[in-house]
């Protein structure tokens, strides 16, 4: 009634009309209040103006582009790649962290890379991702699309009392040899461990426990699931026909070892010689040399008990300027024959006798023997393997003292023999000299006979 009376008088309040234009019921209540208490009309008008200013401010804010609030905490970590260019750690795409249907999962799996913690291993169907989920927060920590996985390896964990297996999942551009092209981020390699035993906590998407078939281990079950979903490769395991160490497992003497211990700089790790390439694990970063990236292999610093293995690698699609040589040192001599056989079987060029290496000194003592060996590398010596040459040099060094000693020399040199040998030779020399002195007259008579008598008579 009051609202109608005001309108009929032609006195609508402009501020109220603008403030409550989109709220007719609220505008009616304001006019009713003014009609009941006209003395409050200025107050309602001021409230209307203030409401209009708030609406205008809100409209201006929403028209601007949204800016995410600043994130408190440390900046995102960066990692270095082989070519020295920094790259931000790859973040999993939205699909990896989505709610894709789960085909298979295993709880409480011990991960070593890219994070060291226990997580739930999942394989999704449809989009096919291999990922790890935090059991507490329910968030996906990291993952790799199946079609981006280039190498999947299942390896026995060395030097463990209880047998275990490490699954090494290496995506594209994460092998440590071929860096990602500019503008492309790569997924990080994934390493997780499973025990050698039945799968006790493996489930399908409907949470029905699986893997309880007689004799089916967790390793076999996960390997089967991966092979069913991988699109570019299959899971590779060590093969005795490829390489087996001359030394058994350190803590399981009845089992064969498929690795050799080596050092990459000061970092200790293990070399696995597989049917698809050579892996150095299990420290960050993993290094996997597929056969198409290996230019040549050579042996250096060959000693009596150890030697070094050098791998010259070229990134896929790279040029000669992109090659890099990586050295793995302190490898036990017992494994040389097995490694050499593996290299020859796969046609990997042995560059031990290349021109760049012929003048290299292998003698750690810096003796002249190394120089002689280097000078004689041409001709027939080229047919010898680098190991045989170095071993011969060591034997020559051990025999050097005996070769230098000459008891019959006239230069007065003492030689390099032992003191006991010198004393013995000196005693024999004096005994012979005394014998000649005492019997010199008899010798003259025996040798000259009558001629000696004639000489005496003439004198």
Secondary structure as the mmCIF struct_conf table of DSSP 4:
data_model
#
loop_
_struct_conf.conf_type_id
_struct_conf.id
_struct_conf.beg_label_comp_id
_struct_conf.beg_label_asym_id
_struct_conf.beg_label_seq_id
_struct_conf.end_label_comp_id
_struct_conf.end_label_asym_id
_struct_conf.end_label_seq_id
HELX_RH_AL_P HELX_RH_AL_P1 UNK A 2 UNK A 9
TURN_TY1_P TURN_TY1_P1 UNK A 10 UNK A 10
HELX_RH_AL_P HELX_RH_AL_P2 UNK A 14 UNK A 19
TURN_TY1_P TURN_TY1_P2 UNK A 20 UNK A 22
HELX_RH_AL_P HELX_RH_AL_P3 UNK A 24 UNK A 36
HELX_RH_3T_P HELX_RH_3T_P1 UNK A 38 UNK A 40
HELX_RH_AL_P HELX_RH_AL_P4 UNK A 41 UNK A 62
TURN_TY1_P TURN_TY1_P3 UNK A 63 UNK A 63
BEND BEND1 UNK A 64 UNK A 64
HELX_LH_PP_P HELX_LH_PP_P1 UNK A 65 UNK A 66
HELX_LH_PP_P HELX_LH_PP_P2 UNK A 68 UNK A 72
BEND BEND2 UNK A 73 UNK A 73
HELX_LH_PP_P HELX_LH_PP_P3 UNK A 74 UNK A 77
STRN STRN1 UNK A 78 UNK A 80
TURN_TY1_P TURN_TY1_P4 UNK A 82 UNK A 83
BEND BEND3 UNK A 84 UNK A 84
STRN STRN2 UNK A 86 UNK A 88
HELX_LH_PP_P HELX_LH_PP_P4 UNK A 89 UNK A 93
TURN_TY1_P TURN_TY1_P5 UNK A 94 UNK A 97
BEND BEND4 UNK A 98 UNK A 98
HELX_LH_PP_P HELX_LH_PP_P5 UNK A 100 UNK A 101
STRN STRN3 UNK A 102 UNK A 113
BEND BEND5 UNK A 114 UNK A 114
STRN STRN4 UNK A 117 UNK A 124
BEND BEND6 UNK A 125 UNK A 127
STRN STRN5 UNK A 129 UNK A 133
TURN_TY1_P TURN_TY1_P6 UNK A 135 UNK A 137
STRN STRN6 UNK A 140 UNK A 145
HELX_RH_3T_P HELX_RH_3T_P2 UNK A 146 UNK A 148
STRN STRN7 UNK A 149 UNK A 156
HELX_LH_PP_P HELX_LH_PP_P6 UNK A 157 UNK A 157
TURN_TY1_P TURN_TY1_P7 UNK A 158 UNK A 159
BEND BEND7 UNK A 161 UNK A 162
STRN STRN8 UNK A 164 UNK A 171
TURN_TY1_P TURN_TY1_P8 UNK A 172 UNK A 173
BEND BEND8 UNK A 175 UNK A 178
HELX_LH_PP_P HELX_LH_PP_P7 UNK A 179 UNK A 181
TURN_TY1_P TURN_TY1_P9 UNK A 182 UNK A 183
HELX_LH_PP_P HELX_LH_PP_P8 UNK A 185 UNK A 189
STRN STRN9 UNK A 190 UNK A 195
BEND BEND9 UNK A 196 UNK A 197
STRN STRN10 UNK A 198 UNK A 198
BEND BEND10 UNK A 200 UNK A 201
STRN STRN11 UNK A 202 UNK A 204
TURN_TY1_P TURN_TY1_P10 UNK A 205 UNK A 206
STRN STRN12 UNK A 209 UNK A 210
BEND BEND11 UNK A 213 UNK A 213
TURN_TY1_P TURN_TY1_P11 UNK A 214 UNK A 215
STRN STRN13 UNK A 217 UNK A 217
HELX_RH_AL_P HELX_RH_AL_P5 UNK A 218 UNK A 229
BEND BEND12 UNK A 231 UNK A 232
STRN STRN14 UNK A 235 UNK A 237
TURN_TY1_P TURN_TY1_P12 UNK A 240 UNK A 242
BEND BEND13 UNK A 246 UNK A 247
BEND BEND14 UNK A 250 UNK A 251
TURN_TY1_P TURN_TY1_P13 UNK A 253 UNK A 254
BEND BEND15 UNK A 255 UNK A 255
STRN STRN15 UNK A 259 UNK A 264
TURN_TY1_P TURN_TY1_P14 UNK A 265 UNK A 266
STRN STRN16 UNK A 267 UNK A 273
BEND BEND16 UNK A 275 UNK A 276
STRN STRN17 UNK A 277 UNK A 281
BEND BEND17 UNK A 282 UNK A 285
HELX_LH_PP_P HELX_LH_PP_P9 UNK A 286 UNK A 286
STRN STRN18 UNK A 287 UNK A 290
HELX_RH_3T_P HELX_RH_3T_P3 UNK A 291 UNK A 293
STRN STRN19 UNK A 294 UNK A 300
BEND BEND18 UNK A 301 UNK A 301
BEND BEND19 UNK A 304 UNK A 305
STRN STRN20 UNK A 306 UNK A 313
TURN_TY1_P TURN_TY1_P15 UNK A 316 UNK A 317
HELX_RH_3T_P HELX_RH_3T_P4 UNK A 320 UNK A 322
STRN STRN21 UNK A 324 UNK A 332
HELX_RH_3T_P HELX_RH_3T_P5 UNK A 333 UNK A 335
HELX_RH_AL_P HELX_RH_AL_P6 UNK A 336 UNK A 345
TURN_TY1_P TURN_TY1_P16 UNK A 346 UNK A 347
STRN STRN22 UNK A 350 UNK A 350
TURN_TY1_P TURN_TY1_P17 UNK A 352 UNK A 353
BEND BEND20 UNK A 354 UNK A 354
HELX_RH_AL_P HELX_RH_AL_P7 UNK A 355 UNK A 358
TURN_TY1_P TURN_TY1_P18 UNK A 359 UNK A 359
TURN_TY1_P TURN_TY1_P19 UNK A 364 UNK A 365
HELX_RH_AL_P HELX_RH_AL_P8 UNK A 368 UNK A 375
TURN_TY1_P TURN_TY1_P20 UNK A 376 UNK A 377
BEND BEND21 UNK A 378 UNK A 378
HELX_RH_3T_P HELX_RH_3T_P6 UNK A 379 UNK A 383
BEND BEND22 UNK A 384 UNK A 384
HELX_RH_AL_P HELX_RH_AL_P9 UNK A 386 UNK A 398
TURN_TY1_P TURN_TY1_P21 UNK A 399 UNK A 399
HELX_RH_AL_P HELX_RH_AL_P10 UNK A 400 UNK A 404
TURN_TY1_P TURN_TY1_P22 UNK A 407 UNK A 408
BEND BEND23 UNK A 410 UNK A 411
BEND BEND24 UNK A 416 UNK A 417
HELX_RH_AL_P HELX_RH_AL_P11 UNK A 419 UNK A 438
TURN_TY1_P TURN_TY1_P23 UNK A 439 UNK A 439
HELX_RH_AL_P HELX_RH_AL_P12 UNK A 440 UNK A 448
TURN_TY1_P TURN_TY1_P24 UNK A 449 UNK A 449
HELX_RH_AL_P HELX_RH_AL_P13 UNK A 450 UNK A 458
#
